[in-house]
């Protein structure tokens, strides 16, 4: 999925699901029940033949427009031979037109009126209705307002993308252009405080630049939401995406906020004691927290081994991809799109006659293999995106509408899967098995210990930064229209930062891109809910099985409970179904409250047991995760597990290619 709507965690940007555009909603009471897993579903779709034919026809039409657009999307973003921006625009129009065609929604609603539908037919039709409702606004006034908003948002996006963003040299006054990502990184690494302050002021300049146009959009968004019967725009968006309203959402978030506030206050006091009061200034905080173990960890994450380590990790978890094809384009090159993403040209689904259609996934990153830290980044990214791919490969329902990543698929639901799996890379139980150098040496405990000491005491700052965005947007859309001025907008942002984060933030709220675009506004809470569910899911598996890494029962449970239903189930229902508890902040809070010495003791115990046991699948051993893996570099196919004797053969060819491309003349690094 295109990484245009991701959570911003200090200087790191994680997550990958493409932003969702949802124009209306289905009330929760009308939503179909939790989808049954493939292990219990009848393999052929039963019920009246004419209804099955209707469903099959819509499925095939959707699959056609989906695949045509996504194939062109990949070709243009990867700058492949023969790619065409005209073809991309045409297929995007065809795709959008299909989803926004009111005749499709009308026909589905007519089918739902039948009294002779089978349970499975009614469930499929319910998801079709939910999906079309996300892209169709039946009220003419609301439709007109939506068109006005689309135009205003496009103009604001164009202006924001072309604004002169950067920082001024504190001595010479010379201006240097820099992106928001570069400015955040500068605050982390610049030695001179004046430079860091200038970078922060550059980020602060985004607010005044966008405020006038943004305020008009806020007013119209609220008008649209009220036309559709909602309290405000935030209530409308969360109901459409998650199936419950704003009030329920903030019951969950308020609990997390209250329980992490004292932890945040203690962490700020600790930072001031360790680094001085000035460390709490927004332009200084990122550098004060920038403990750097990158050089120490780098030898234990060889870039060229990342695909193999990912595959063996997932094989140890018992994860299967059910015949999927994954194409990986991992390395940077000229002309390649400047952001990583993962997407699905072919959604996984089961046809009405029971035939299985496996997923096809494409994944790209911007790695430079000989750059410090590239191997760790690649591995974490593969665990994350591979988690998304495993999820969408295992959705086993009678329509591709269940397994596409846009609305009505919940952001929290989608990100839970990937964030759970990339969380393993910080576990002593995983590091002791899989963090191994080219010489076969396991990462020493001293390095693991330093990683924990650098990060754990201040993890709460990330939690509070994530919480600040939904609290800001909630307050923003609740402001009386007559009070919406540029000055009030900035004052509100500063007030929320001070209240939620304890002071002005290194990432000013008005610099967060999510709040501007319709598809990403009012859904940042999805990342908070996902992270909350990750900790609850981890605790569940540890309590049930005693361990997660190299435990095939984990993959089995994820598949049957979280993955197979697709978006036919509500996120909160799935969390309760797996863990036996409603979604709560408790597991995450307990981790944050754990004293560092206690966490280190547990991590050391897990690490030592892991080193003794070793990985379930050793380096070089063949694995079967039910997937064909293609490693490419643009139009060049580096290796293909089908042609090269399995995943290990494909990985061996990829390793040789990396050696030739990036380490020629430096072979001792690759030994």
C-alpha positions as CSV (number, residue, x, y, z in Angstrom):
1,X,0.0,0.0,0.0
2,X,1.2,3.5,-0.7
3,X,2.8,4.9,2.4
4,X,1.1,8.2,2.1
5,X,-0.8,7.9,5.4
6,X,1.5,6.6,8.1
7,X,2.0,7.3,11.8
8,X,5.0,9.6,12.5
9,X,7.1,8.3,15.3
10,X,9.8,10.9,16.0
11,X,12.2,10.5,13.0
12,X,10.9,7.1,12.1
13,X,7.9,6.6,9.8
14,X,6.2,3.2,10.1
15,X,3.1,1.6,8.6
16,X,2.0,1.2,5.1
17,X,-1.6,0.9,4.4
18,X,-3.0,3.2,1.6
19,X,-5.3,6.0,2.8
20,X,-8.9,5.2,2.8
21,X,-11.6,7.4,1.3
22,X,-15.0,6.8,2.8
23,X,-17.9,9.1,1.8
24,X,-20.7,7.6,3.9
25,X,-21.4,4.8,6.3
26,X,-23.4,1.8,7.2
27,X,-24.9,2.0,10.8
28,X,-23.4,-0.6,13.0
29,X,-26.7,-2.3,13.5
30,X,-26.9,-3.0,9.8
31,X,-23.5,-4.5,9.5
32,X,-23.2,-8.2,8.8
33,X,-21.9,-10.5,11.6
34,X,-18.4,-11.7,12.1
35,X,-17.3,-13.6,9.0
36,X,-16.8,-17.3,9.5
37,X,-13.3,-18.6,8.9
38,X,-12.5,-20.7,5.9
39,X,-12.0,-23.8,8.2
40,X,-15.8,-23.8,8.9
41,X,-17.3,-22.3,5.7
42,X,-18.9,-24.4,3.0
43,X,-16.5,-24.3,0.0
44,X,-19.3,-23.6,-2.5
45,X,-21.5,-20.6,-2.1
46,X,-25.0,-21.9,-1.4
47,X,-28.3,-20.2,-1.9
48,X,-30.5,-19.1,-4.9
49,X,-28.5,-19.5,-8.1
50,X,-29.5,-16.1,-9.5
51,X,-28.2,-14.4,-6.4
52,X,-24.9,-16.3,-6.6
53,X,-24.6,-15.3,-10.3
54,X,-25.2,-11.6,-9.3
55,X,-22.5,-11.8,-6.7
56,X,-20.1,-13.5,-9.1
57,X,-20.7,-10.9,-11.7
58,X,-19.9,-8.0,-9.3
59,X,-16.9,-9.9,-8.0
60,X,-15.5,-10.4,-11.5
61,X,-16.1,-6.8,-12.5
62,X,-14.4,-5.5,-9.3
63,X,-11.5,-7.8,-9.7
64,X,-11.0,-6.6,-13.3
65,X,-10.9,-2.8,-12.5
66,X,-8.9,-3.4,-9.3
67,X,-6.2,-5.4,-11.1
68,X,-6.0,-3.0,-14.0
69,X,-5.4,0.0,-11.8
70,X,-3.0,-1.7,-9.4
71,X,-0.9,-3.1,-12.3
72,X,-0.5,0.3,-13.8
73,X,0.1,1.8,-10.3
74,X,3.1,-0.5,-9.8
75,X,4.5,0.1,-13.3
76,X,4.4,3.8,-13.1
77,X,5.8,4.0,-9.5
78,X,8.6,1.6,-10.4
79,X,9.2,3.4,-13.7
80,X,9.0,0.1,-15.7
81,X,9.4,0.0,-19.4
82,X,6.3,0.9,-21.3
83,X,4.6,2.4,-18.2
84,X,2.0,5.0,-19.0
85,X,0.6,7.8,-16.8
86,X,-2.3,8.0,-19.2
87,X,-3.1,4.3,-18.6
88,X,-2.8,4.9,-14.8
89,X,-5.2,7.8,-15.0
90,X,-7.7,5.8,-17.2
91,X,-7.7,2.7,-15.0
92,X,-7.9,4.8,-11.8
93,X,-11.0,6.5,-13.3
94,X,-12.5,3.2,-14.2
95,X,-11.8,1.9,-10.7
96,X,-13.3,4.9,-8.9
97,X,-16.3,5.0,-11.3
98,X,-17.1,1.4,-10.5
99,X,-17.0,1.9,-6.7
100,X,-19.0,5.2,-7.0
101,X,-21.7,3.8,-9.4
102,X,-25.0,4.2,-7.6
103,X,-26.6,1.5,-9.7
104,X,-24.3,-1.1,-8.1
105,X,-25.4,0.0,-4.6
106,X,-29.1,0.0,-5.7
107,X,-28.8,-3.5,-7.1
108,X,-27.1,-4.9,-4.0
109,X,-29.8,-3.4,-1.8
110,X,-32.5,-5.0,-3.9
111,X,-30.9,-8.4,-3.5
112,X,-30.7,-7.9,0.3
113,X,-34.5,-7.5,0.3
114,X,-34.9,-11.2,-0.6
115,X,-36.1,-13.5,2.1
116,X,-34.5,-16.7,0.6
117,X,-30.9,-15.7,0.9
118,X,-28.4,-18.1,2.4
119,X,-26.4,-16.9,5.4
120,X,-23.2,-16.7,3.3
121,X,-25.0,-14.8,0.5
122,X,-26.4,-12.2,3.0
123,X,-23.0,-11.8,4.5
124,X,-21.3,-11.2,1.1
125,X,-24.0,-8.8,0.0
126,X,-23.6,-7.0,3.3
127,X,-19.9,-6.3,2.7
128,X,-20.7,-5.2,-0.9
129,X,-23.2,-2.7,0.5
130,X,-20.8,-1.5,3.1
131,X,-18.1,-1.0,0.4
132,X,-20.2,0.9,-2.1
133,X,-21.6,3.1,0.7
134,X,-18.1,4.2,1.4
135,X,-17.8,5.7,-2.1
136,X,-21.4,6.8,-2.9
137,X,-23.1,9.8,-1.4
138,X,-26.8,9.5,-2.2
139,X,-27.9,12.9,-0.9
140,X,-27.5,15.4,-3.8
141,X,-26.6,18.3,-1.5
142,X,-24.0,16.1,0.2
143,X,-22.6,15.0,-3.2
144,X,-22.2,18.6,-4.2
145,X,-20.4,19.5,-1.0
146,X,-18.2,16.5,-1.4
147,X,-17.1,17.7,-4.8
148,X,-16.4,21.1,-3.4
149,X,-14.3,19.5,-0.7
150,X,-12.4,17.3,-3.2
151,X,-11.4,20.5,-5.1
152,X,-10.4,22.4,-2.0
153,X,-8.4,19.5,-0.6
154,X,-6.6,19.0,-4.0
155,X,-5.6,22.7,-4.1
156,X,-4.4,22.6,-0.5
157,X,-2.4,19.5,-1.2
158,X,-0.8,21.1,-4.2
159,X,0.1,24.2,-2.3
160,X,1.5,22.3,0.7
161,X,3.6,20.1,-1.6
162,X,5.1,23.2,-3.3
163,X,5.6,25.5,-0.3
164,X,9.1,26.7,0.4
165,X,9.9,24.6,3.4
166,X,13.3,24.6,5.0
167,X,15.5,26.3,7.6
168,X,17.8,29.3,7.9
169,X,21.5,29.0,8.9
170,X,21.6,30.7,12.4
171,X,24.9,32.5,11.5
172,X,24.7,33.4,7.9
173,X,20.9,33.5,7.5
174,X,21.2,31.5,4.3
175,X,18.0,29.5,3.6
176,X,18.3,25.7,2.9
177,X,15.3,23.9,1.4
178,X,14.4,20.8,3.3
179,X,11.4,18.4,3.5
180,X,9.5,17.9,6.8
181,X,11.3,14.5,7.2
182,X,14.7,16.2,6.7
183,X,13.8,18.9,9.2
184,X,12.8,16.3,11.8
185,X,16.0,14.4,11.2
186,X,18.0,17.6,11.5
187,X,16.6,18.2,15.0
188,X,17.9,14.7,15.9
189,X,21.4,14.9,14.5
190,X,22.5,18.6,14.3
191,X,25.1,19.6,16.8
192,X,24.3,23.3,16.9
193,X,21.3,24.2,18.9
194,X,20.6,27.2,16.6
195,X,20.3,24.8,13.6
196,X,17.9,22.6,15.5
197,X,15.8,25.6,16.5
198,X,15.7,26.7,12.9
199,X,14.6,23.3,11.8
200,X,11.8,23.3,14.4
201,X,10.7,26.8,13.2
202,X,10.6,25.4,9.7
203,X,8.2,22.7,10.8
204,X,6.1,25.4,12.7
205,X,5.8,27.4,9.5
206,X,3.5,24.8,8.0
207,X,0.7,25.7,10.3
208,X,0.3,29.4,9.2
209,X,0.8,28.4,5.6
210,X,-2.1,25.9,5.5
211,X,-4.4,27.4,8.1
212,X,-6.6,29.7,5.9
213,X,-7.5,27.1,3.3
214,X,-7.7,24.3,6.0
215,X,-10.2,26.2,8.1
216,X,-12.6,26.4,5.1
217,X,-12.2,22.6,4.6
218,X,-12.9,22.0,8.3
219,X,-16.2,23.9,8.1
220,X,-17.3,22.1,5.0
221,X,-16.3,18.7,6.4
222,X,-18.5,19.3,9.4
223,X,-21.4,20.5,7.2
224,X,-21.1,17.2,5.2
225,X,-21.0,15.1,8.3
226,X,-24.1,16.8,9.8
227,X,-26.0,16.4,6.4
228,X,-25.3,12.7,6.8
229,X,-26.6,12.6,10.3
230,X,-23.5,12.7,12.4
231,X,-22.4,14.9,15.3
232,X,-19.4,16.1,13.4
233,X,-16.8,15.1,10.9
234,X,-14.7,13.0,13.4
235,X,-17.8,11.1,14.4
236,X,-18.6,10.4,10.7
237,X,-15.1,9.2,9.9
238,X,-14.6,6.9,12.8
239,X,-18.0,5.3,12.4
240,X,-17.3,4.7,8.7
241,X,-13.9,3.2,9.3
242,X,-14.3,1.3,12.6
243,X,-18.0,0.6,13.0
244,X,-18.4,2.5,16.2
245,X,-18.7,6.2,17.0
246,X,-16.5,9.0,18.4
247,X,-17.8,8.6,21.9
248,X,-16.8,4.9,22.1
249,X,-13.4,5.7,20.6
250,X,-12.5,8.2,23.2
251,X,-13.7,6.0,26.0
252,X,-10.8,3.7,24.9
253,X,-8.3,6.6,24.3
254,X,-9.2,8.4,27.5
255,X,-8.3,5.3,29.5
256,X,-4.9,5.1,27.7
257,X,-4.3,8.8,28.2
258,X,-5.1,8.7,31.9
259,X,-2.9,5.7,32.6
260,X,0.1,6.9,30.6
261,X,0.1,10.5,31.9
262,X,2.0,9.8,35.1
263,X,4.5,7.7,33.1
264,X,5.0,10.6,30.7
265,X,5.5,13.1,33.5
266,X,8.1,10.8,35.2
267,X,9.9,10.3,31.9
268,X,10.1,14.1,31.3
269,X,11.5,14.6,34.8
270,X,14.0,11.9,34.2
271,X,15.1,13.4,30.9
272,X,15.5,16.8,32.5
273,X,17.6,15.3,35.3
274,X,19.8,13.3,32.9
275,X,20.2,15.9,30.1
276,X,19.2,19.2,31.6
277,X,16.0,21.2,31.5
278,X,16.8,22.5,28.0
279,X,16.4,18.9,26.7
280,X,12.6,19.4,27.1
281,X,12.6,22.2,24.6
282,X,10.9,21.0,21.4
283,X,14.0,21.6,19.2
284,X,16.3,19.8,21.6
285,X,14.2,16.8,22.6
286,X,14.9,14.6,19.6
287,X,18.6,14.9,19.9
288,X,18.5,14.3,23.6
289,X,16.6,11.0,23.0
290,X,18.8,9.9,20.1
291,X,20.6,7.0,21.7
292,X,22.3,5.4,18.7
293,X,23.1,1.7,18.7
294,X,23.0,1.5,14.9
295,X,26.7,1.0,14.5
296,X,26.7,-1.8,17.1
297,X,23.7,-3.6,15.7
298,X,24.6,-3.3,12.0
299,X,26.8,-6.4,11.7
300,X,24.0,-8.6,12.9
301,X,21.5,-7.5,10.3
302,X,23.2,-8.2,6.9
303,X,21.1,-6.6,4.2
304,X,21.4,-9.5,1.8
305,X,20.1,-12.0,4.4
306,X,17.0,-10.0,5.2
307,X,14.7,-11.9,2.9
308,X,15.9,-15.3,4.2
309,X,15.5,-14.2,7.8
310,X,12.0,-12.9,7.2
311,X,11.1,-16.2,5.5
312,X,12.5,-18.4,8.2
313,X,10.9,-16.2,11.0
314,X,7.5,-16.6,9.4
315,X,8.0,-20.3,8.7
316,X,8.8,-20.8,12.4
317,X,5.5,-19.1,13.2
318,X,3.6,-21.5,11.0
319,X,2.5,-18.7,8.6
320,X,1.4,-19.8,5.1
321,X,0.7,-17.6,2.1
322,X,-1.7,-20.0,0.4
323,X,-0.1,-19.9,-3.1
324,X,0.5,-16.2,-3.2
325,X,3.1,-14.5,-5.4
326,X,5.2,-11.6,-3.8
327,X,7.4,-9.4,-5.9
328,X,10.0,-7.5,-3.9
329,X,11.8,-4.5,-5.3
330,X,14.0,-3.6,-2.4
331,X,16.8,-1.3,-3.6
332,X,16.9,2.4,-4.4
333,X,17.5,3.5,-8.0
334,X,17.1,6.6,-10.2
335,X,13.5,7.1,-11.4
336,X,12.0,4.9,-8.7
337,X,9.1,6.4,-6.6
338,X,10.6,8.0,-3.5
339,X,8.5,6.2,-0.9
340,X,8.1,2.6,0.1
341,X,4.7,0.8,-0.2
342,X,3.0,-2.6,-0.5
343,X,-0.1,-3.2,-2.5
344,X,-2.2,-6.1,-3.8
345,X,-2.9,-6.2,-7.6
346,X,-4.7,-9.5,-7.0
347,X,-6.8,-9.8,-3.8
348,X,-7.2,-13.3,-2.4
349,X,-10.8,-14.7,-2.5
350,X,-12.8,-17.8,-3.0
351,X,-15.1,-18.1,-6.0
352,X,-18.7,-19.2,-5.7
353,X,-17.7,-22.7,-7.0
354,X,-15.1,-23.0,-4.3
355,X,-12.1,-22.3,-6.5
356,X,-9.3,-20.5,-4.6
357,X,-7.8,-17.3,-6.0
358,X,-4.4,-16.6,-4.4
359,X,-3.1,-13.1,-3.7
360,X,-0.4,-11.3,-5.7
361,X,1.5,-8.7,-3.7
362,X,4.1,-6.1,-4.7
363,X,6.4,-4.6,-2.1
364,X,9.1,-1.9,-2.6
365,X,11.6,-0.1,-0.3
366,X,14.4,2.3,-0.9
367,X,17.4,0.5,0.5
368,X,21.0,1.2,-0.1
369,X,22.6,-2.1,1.0
370,X,26.1,-0.7,1.8
371,X,24.6,2.0,4.0
372,X,24.9,1.7,7.8
373,X,21.6,0.4,9.3
374,X,20.1,-0.7,6.0
375,X,19.9,-4.3,7.0
376,X,18.0,-3.7,10.2
377,X,15.6,-1.4,8.4
378,X,15.1,-3.9,5.6
379,X,14.4,-6.7,8.0
380,X,11.9,-4.7,10.1
381,X,10.2,-3.6,6.9
382,X,9.9,-7.1,5.6
383,X,8.4,-8.3,8.9
384,X,5.9,-5.4,8.8
385,X,5.0,-5.6,5.1
386,X,5.2,-9.4,5.2
387,X,2.7,-9.2,8.0
388,X,0.3,-7.2,5.8
389,X,0.9,-9.7,3.0
390,X,0.2,-12.7,5.2
391,X,-3.0,-11.1,6.5
392,X,-4.4,-10.3,3.0
393,X,-3.2,-13.6,1.6
394,X,-5.3,-15.5,4.1
395,X,-8.6,-13.7,3.8
396,X,-10.8,-16.6,2.7
397,X,-14.3,-15.3,1.8
398,X,-16.6,-15.4,-1.2
399,X,-15.6,-12.0,-2.6
400,X,-12.5,-9.9,-3.2
401,X,-14.3,-7.1,-1.5
402,X,-13.4,-8.7,1.8
403,X,-9.6,-8.6,1.1
404,X,-9.0,-5.2,-0.5
405,X,-7.2,-2.8,1.7
406,X,-9.4,0.3,1.3
407,X,-12.5,1.3,3.1
408,X,-14.4,-0.4,4.8
409,X,-11.2,-2.2,6.0
410,X,-10.3,-0.8,9.4
411,X,-6.9,0.9,9.7
412,X,-6.6,-0.5,13.2
413,X,-7.4,-4.0,11.9
414,X,-4.9,-3.8,9.1
415,X,-2.0,-2.3,11.1
416,X,-2.5,-4.7,14.0
417,X,-1.3,-7.6,11.8
418,X,1.9,-5.9,10.5
419,X,2.8,-4.2,13.8
420,X,2.4,-7.4,15.8
421,X,4.9,-9.2,13.5
422,X,7.5,-6.4,13.3
423,X,7.4,-6.1,17.1
424,X,9.3,-9.5,17.2
425,X,12.5,-7.7,16.0
426,X,12.9,-6.1,19.5
427,X,12.5,-9.3,21.5
428,X,15.5,-11.1,23.0
429,X,13.8,-14.3,22.0
430,X,14.0,-13.3,18.4
431,X,17.4,-11.5,18.5
432,X,19.1,-14.6,20.1
433,X,17.9,-16.7,17.1
434,X,17.9,-14.5,14.1
435,X,20.2,-11.5,14.6
436,X,23.3,-13.2,13.2
437,X,26.4,-11.7,11.5
438,X,27.8,-12.8,8.2
439,X,30.4,-14.8,10.2
440,X,27.6,-16.6,12.0
441,X,28.0,-14.7,15.3
442,X,24.9,-14.0,17.3
443,X,24.3,-10.4,18.5
444,X,26.0,-10.2,21.9
445,X,23.8,-9.6,25.0
446,X,25.6,-6.3,25.6
447,X,24.2,-4.9,22.4
448,X,20.7,-6.1,23.2
449,X,21.0,-4.6,26.7
450,X,22.1,-1.2,25.3
451,X,19.1,-1.2,22.8
452,X,16.7,-1.7,25.7
453,X,18.4,0.9,27.9
454,X,18.3,3.5,25.2
455,X,14.7,3.1,24.3
456,X,12.5,1.7,27.1
457,X,12.5,4.6,29.6
458,X,11.2,7.0,27.0
459,X,8.8,4.8,25.0
460,X,5.9,6.7,26.5
461,X,6.8,9.8,24.5
462,X,5.8,7.9,21.3
463,X,2.5,6.9,22.9
464,X,1.7,10.5,23.8
465,X,2.7,11.8,20.4
466,X,0.4,9.3,18.8
467,X,-2.5,10.3,21.1
468,X,-2.0,14.0,20.5
469,X,-3.3,13.7,16.9
470,X,-6.7,12.3,17.6
471,X,-7.2,14.6,20.6
472,X,-6.3,17.6,18.4
473,X,-8.7,16.6,15.6
474,X,-11.5,15.9,18.0
475,X,-11.2,19.3,19.6
476,X,-10.8,20.9,16.1
477,X,-14.1,19.5,14.8
478,X,-15.9,20.4,18.0
479,X,-14.9,24.1,17.9
480,X,-17.8,26.4,17.1
481,X,-17.5,27.6,13.5
482,X,-17.3,31.3,14.4
483,X,-14.2,30.6,16.5
484,X,-12.3,29.0,13.7
485,X,-9.5,31.4,12.9
486,X,-5.8,30.9,12.1
487,X,-4.8,32.2,15.5
488,X,-7.3,29.9,17.3
489,X,-6.1,26.9,15.2
490,X,-2.4,27.4,16.2
491,X,-3.4,28.1,19.9
492,X,-5.4,24.8,19.9
493,X,-2.5,22.8,18.5
494,X,-0.2,24.3,21.1
495,X,-2.7,23.6,23.9
496,X,-3.1,20.0,22.9
497,X,0.6,19.4,22.7
498,X,1.1,20.9,26.1
499,X,-1.7,18.9,27.6
500,X,-1.0,15.5,26.0
501,X,2.8,15.6,25.5
502,X,3.7,17.8,28.5
503,X,5.0,20.6,26.3
504,X,5.4,21.8,22.7
505,X,6.2,18.8,20.5
506,X,9.2,18.2,18.2
507,X,6.6,17.3,15.7
508,X,4.1,20.3,15.6
509,X,0.6,19.0,15.2
510,X,-0.1,21.3,12.2
511,X,2.9,19.6,10.4
512,X,1.2,16.2,10.5
513,X,0.1,15.6,6.9
514,X,-2.7,13.2,7.8
515,X,-5.0,16.0,9.1
516,X,-5.2,17.8,5.7
517,X,-6.3,15.0,3.3
518,X,-9.8,13.5,3.5
519,X,-8.5,9.9,3.2
520,X,-6.2,10.2,6.2
521,X,-7.9,12.8,8.4
522,X,-9.5,11.6,11.6
523,X,-8.0,8.1,11.4
524,X,-4.7,8.5,13.2
525,X,-6.4,6.8,16.2
526,X,-6.2,3.6,14.1
527,X,-2.5,3.4,14.8
528,X,-3.1,3.9,18.5
529,X,-5.8,1.1,18.6
530,X,-3.5,-1.1,16.6
531,X,-0.5,-0.7,18.9
532,X,-2.8,-1.3,21.9
533,X,-4.0,-4.5,20.3
534,X,-0.5,-5.6,19.5
535,X,0.4,-5.6,23.2
536,X,-2.8,-7.3,24.2
537,X,-2.3,-10.0,21.4
538,X,1.4,-10.6,22.5
539,X,0.3,-11.0,26.2
540,X,-2.4,-13.4,25.1
541,X,0.0,-15.6,23.2
542,X,2.6,-15.5,26.0
543,X,0.0,-16.5,28.6
544,X,-1.4,-19.2,26.4
545,X,1.7,-20.8,24.9
546,X,4.6,-19.4,26.9
547,X,6.5,-18.1,23.8
548,X,5.8,-16.5,20.4
549,X,9.0,-16.9,18.3
550,X,9.2,-20.2,16.4
551,X,5.7,-21.2,17.7
552,X,3.6,-22.5,14.7
553,X,0.4,-22.3,16.8
554,X,0.7,-18.5,16.7
555,X,0.4,-18.4,12.9
556,X,-2.5,-20.9,13.1
557,X,-4.4,-18.7,15.5
558,X,-3.7,-15.5,13.6
559,X,-5.0,-17.1,10.4
560,X,-8.2,-18.5,11.8
561,X,-9.2,-15.6,14.0
562,X,-7.7,-12.4,12.7
563,X,-7.0,-13.0,9.0
564,X,-9.6,-15.3,7.4
565,X,-12.7,-13.1,8.1
566,X,-11.2,-10.0,6.3
567,X,-13.3,-6.9,6.6
568,X,-16.4,-8.9,7.2
569,X,-15.6,-8.7,10.9
570,X,-15.3,-5.7,13.2
571,X,-11.8,-5.0,14.6
572,X,-12.9,-4.9,18.3
573,X,-14.8,-8.1,17.9
574,X,-11.8,-9.9,16.5
575,X,-9.5,-8.7,19.4
576,X,-12.0,-10.0,21.9
577,X,-12.5,-13.2,20.0
578,X,-8.7,-14.0,20.0
579,X,-7.7,-12.6,23.4
580,X,-10.9,-13.2,25.4
581,X,-11.0,-9.6,26.5
582,X,-12.3,-6.3,25.1
583,X,-9.6,-4.0,23.7
584,X,-7.9,-2.4,26.7
585,X,-4.9,-0.2,27.4
586,X,-3.7,-2.5,30.2
587,X,-1.1,-4.6,28.4
588,X,0.5,-1.6,26.8
589,X,0.5,0.4,30.0
590,X,2.0,-2.5,31.9
591,X,4.9,-2.7,29.4
592,X,5.5,1.1,29.8
593,X,5.4,0.9,33.6
594,X,7.9,-2.1,33.8
595,X,11.2,-0.9,35.3
596,X,14.1,-1.2,32.9
597,X,16.0,-3.6,35.1
598,X,13.0,-6.0,35.2
599,X,12.6,-5.8,31.5
600,X,16.3,-6.5,31.0
601,X,16.1,-9.5,33.3
602,X,13.2,-11.0,31.3
603,X,14.8,-10.2,28.0
604,X,18.1,-11.7,29.1
605,X,16.4,-14.9,30.1
606,X,14.6,-15.1,26.7
607,X,17.8,-14.2,24.9
608,X,19.9,-16.9,26.6
609,X,17.3,-19.6,25.9
610,X,17.1,-18.4,22.3
611,X,20.8,-18.6,21.8
612,X,20.8,-22.1,23.2
613,X,17.9,-23.3,21.1
614,X,18.8,-21.6,17.8
615,X,16.3,-20.8,15.1
616,X,13.8,-23.5,14.2
617,X,14.8,-23.2,10.5
618,X,18.6,-22.8,10.3
619,X,20.3,-20.4,7.8
620,X,20.3,-22.1,4.4
621,X,17.6,-24.6,5.1
622,X,14.7,-24.8,2.7
623,X,11.4,-23.5,3.9
624,X,7.8,-23.7,2.5
625,X,5.6,-20.8,3.4
626,X,3.3,-21.3,0.4
627,X,4.6,-18.4,-1.6
628,X,6.4,-17.7,-4.8
629,X,9.0,-15.0,-4.2
630,X,10.3,-12.8,-7.0
631,X,13.2,-10.5,-6.3
632,X,13.4,-7.7,-8.9
633,X,15.2,-4.4,-9.6
634,X,12.9,-2.5,-11.8
635,X,12.5,-4.6,-15.0
636,X,15.3,-6.9,-14.0
637,X,14.3,-10.2,-12.4
638,X,17.1,-11.0,-10.0
639,X,15.7,-14.3,-8.8
640,X,12.4,-16.3,-8.7
641,X,11.8,-19.1,-6.2
642,X,9.8,-21.0,-8.9
643,X,12.8,-21.0,-11.3
644,X,15.6,-21.1,-8.7
645,X,14.7,-24.2,-6.7
646,X,12.8,-22.6,-3.9
647,X,13.1,-19.6,-1.6
648,X,16.7,-20.5,-0.6
649,X,17.8,-20.6,-4.2
650,X,16.2,-17.2,-4.8
651,X,17.9,-15.8,-1.7
652,X,21.3,-17.2,-2.8
653,X,21.0,-15.4,-6.2
654,X,19.8,-12.2,-4.5
655,X,22.8,-12.3,-2.2
656,X,25.2,-12.7,-5.1
657,X,23.5,-9.8,-6.9
658,X,23.9,-7.6,-3.9
659,X,27.6,-8.6,-3.6
660,X,28.2,-7.6,-7.2
661,X,26.2,-4.4,-7.2
662,X,27.2,-2.9,-3.9
663,X,30.3,-4.7,-2.5
664,X,32.4,-5.3,-5.6
665,X,36.0,-4.9,-4.5
666,X,34.9,-5.1,-0.8
667,X,34.2,-8.8,-0.6
668,X,35.6,-9.2,2.8
669,X,32.5,-7.5,4.1
670,X,30.4,-10.3,2.6
671,X,32.3,-13.2,4.0
